[in-house]
Amino acid sequence: MATLLFITPNFAAENTRPILTISGHSGATSDADEITYDQASLEAMMTASITTSTPWFDGTSVFEGIPLEELIGELNAGATKITAIALNDYMTEIPFDDIKANKPILALKRDGEFMSVRDKGPLFIIYAYDSKPELRTHLYYSRSAWQVAKLVIE
């Protein structure tokens, strides 16, 4: 299986280690079955932040990252859902209609700091839970995978 690897030059080694793989209908060329991103390339794509409380952290946090709609939309406008897979193999499906309606982000930072694996990083799907009561439910908390390592576009 071929892989496209996005590595940003001139960064420390920990920033160039792949942390996210996107596969499925990923828009990958015929030479690649998946696209892999390192931390630095994802950081360069960050355009959104969400300030919200969560059941996993005390108080309110500011999460910074990439809107899932933009990330997936750039790769395949025909997506109907994504499956997020975490480092511990936890899997959750998120319908693309939900992504359009509720604008979750793939967060890299919490309160200005990159999230370590110990702190639910390096990638965490976050909704603006405080913006709508229906987002503070088991359904949306279960879609909020942390330690995300792979997205499968369907």
C-alpha positions as CSV (number, residue, x, y, z in Angstrom):
1,M,0.0,0.0,0.0
2,A,1.4,3.4,-1.0
3,T,1.3,6.4,1.3
4,L,1.4,10.1,0.8
5,L,3.4,11.6,3.7
6,F,3.1,15.3,4.5
7,I,6.1,16.3,6.5
8,T,7.1,19.9,7.1
9,P,10.9,20.5,6.9
10,N,13.0,22.3,9.5
11,F,11.0,21.2,12.6
12,A,12.2,19.1,15.5
13,A,12.0,15.3,15.0
14,E,8.9,15.0,17.2
15,N,7.0,17.4,14.9
16,T,7.8,15.3,11.8
17,R,6.6,12.0,13.1
18,P,3.3,11.0,11.4
19,I,0.4,11.4,13.8
20,L,-2.7,11.2,11.6
21,T,-3.6,8.9,8.7
22,I,-6.6,9.5,6.5
23,S,-7.8,6.7,4.3
24,G,-10.9,5.6,2.4
25,H,-12.3,8.1,-0.1
26,S,-9.4,10.4,0.8
27,G,-8.8,12.0,-2.5
28,A,-5.4,10.3,-2.5
29,T,-3.8,9.9,-5.9
30,S,-3.8,6.5,-7.7
31,D,-0.3,6.0,-6.3
32,A,-1.5,6.3,-2.6
33,D,-4.2,4.6,-0.5
34,E,-3.8,7.0,2.4
35,I,-2.6,10.4,3.4
36,T,-0.4,10.8,6.5
37,Y,0.2,14.1,8.3
38,D,2.8,15.1,10.9
39,Q,2.1,17.6,13.7
40,A,3.7,20.5,12.0
41,S,1.7,20.1,8.8
42,L,-1.6,19.9,10.9
43,E,-0.6,22.9,12.9
44,A,-0.1,24.9,9.7
45,M,-3.8,24.0,8.8
46,M,-5.2,25.2,12.2
47,T,-7.9,27.8,11.6
48,A,-10.5,27.3,14.4
49,S,-10.9,27.4,18.1
50,I,-13.6,26.3,20.4
51,T,-14.0,27.5,24.0
52,T,-16.1,25.1,26.0
53,S,-16.4,23.0,29.1
54,T,-16.1,19.2,28.7
55,P,-16.7,16.2,31.0
56,W,-12.9,15.4,30.8
57,F,-11.4,18.6,32.0
58,D,-12.2,21.0,34.9
59,G,-13.6,24.3,33.9
60,T,-13.6,25.8,30.4
61,S,-10.8,25.1,27.9
62,V,-9.8,26.7,24.6
63,F,-9.2,24.0,22.0
64,E,-7.4,24.9,18.7
65,G,-7.4,22.8,15.6
66,I,-8.8,22.1,12.2
67,P,-12.5,22.1,11.4
68,L,-13.3,18.5,10.4
69,E,-15.6,19.8,7.6
70,E,-12.7,21.7,6.0
71,L,-10.2,18.8,6.5
72,I,-12.6,16.1,5.0
73,G,-14.2,18.5,2.5
74,E,-10.8,19.2,0.9
75,L,-10.2,15.5,0.5
76,N,-13.6,14.4,-0.6
77,A,-16.8,16.4,-1.0
78,G,-18.9,13.2,-1.3
79,A,-18.2,11.9,2.2
80,T,-21.2,10.6,4.1
81,K,-19.4,9.8,7.3
82,I,-16.0,9.4,8.9
83,T,-14.8,6.8,11.3
84,A,-12.3,8.1,13.9
85,I,-9.9,5.5,15.3
86,A,-7.9,6.2,18.4
87,L,-4.5,4.9,19.5
88,N,-6.2,2.4,21.8
89,D,-8.4,1.2,18.8
90,Y,-11.6,3.0,20.1
91,M,-13.7,3.8,17.1
92,T,-16.6,6.2,16.6
93,E,-18.6,7.1,13.5
94,I,-19.6,10.6,12.7
95,P,-22.1,11.4,10.0
96,F,-20.9,14.1,7.7
97,D,-24.3,15.9,8.1
98,D,-23.4,16.2,11.8
99,I,-20.0,17.6,11.0
100,K,-21.7,20.2,8.8
101,A,-24.3,21.1,11.3
102,N,-22.2,21.2,14.5
103,K,-18.7,22.1,13.3
104,P,-16.5,19.9,15.4
105,I,-12.7,20.4,15.2
106,L,-9.8,18.1,15.2
107,A,-8.0,19.8,18.1
108,L,-4.2,19.8,18.5
109,K,-4.0,22.2,21.3
110,R,-5.8,22.8,24.6
111,D,-5.2,26.2,26.4
112,G,-2.4,27.0,24.0
113,E,-0.4,23.8,24.5
114,F,-0.1,20.7,22.3
115,M,-1.9,17.8,23.9
116,S,0.2,14.9,24.9
117,V,-1.1,11.3,24.7
118,R,-1.4,11.5,28.5
119,D,-3.7,14.5,28.1
120,K,-5.9,12.9,25.4
121,G,-3.7,14.1,22.5
122,P,-2.2,14.4,20.1
123,L,-5.6,14.8,18.4
124,F,-9.0,15.2,20.0
125,I,-12.4,15.6,18.2
126,I,-14.1,18.5,20.1
127,Y,-17.6,20.0,19.7
128,A,-18.7,23.3,21.1
129,Y,-20.6,21.5,23.9
130,D,-21.7,24.7,25.7
131,S,-23.3,26.1,22.5
132,K,-26.3,23.7,22.4
133,P,-27.8,21.5,25.1
134,E,-28.1,18.5,22.7
135,L,-24.3,18.5,22.4
136,R,-24.0,17.7,26.1
137,T,-25.3,14.2,25.6
138,H,-23.8,10.7,25.5
139,L,-24.1,10.7,21.7
140,Y,-21.8,13.7,21.1
141,Y,-19.5,12.8,23.9
142,S,-19.0,9.3,22.3
143,R,-18.2,11.0,19.0
144,S,-15.5,13.0,20.7
145,A,-12.7,10.6,20.3
146,W,-9.3,11.5,21.9
147,Q,-5.9,10.2,20.9
148,V,-7.2,10.1,17.3
149,A,-4.7,8.4,15.0
150,K,-6.8,7.6,11.9
151,L,-9.8,8.9,10.0
152,V,-11.5,6.7,7.5
153,I,-13.7,8.6,5.0
154,E,-16.8,6.8,3.7
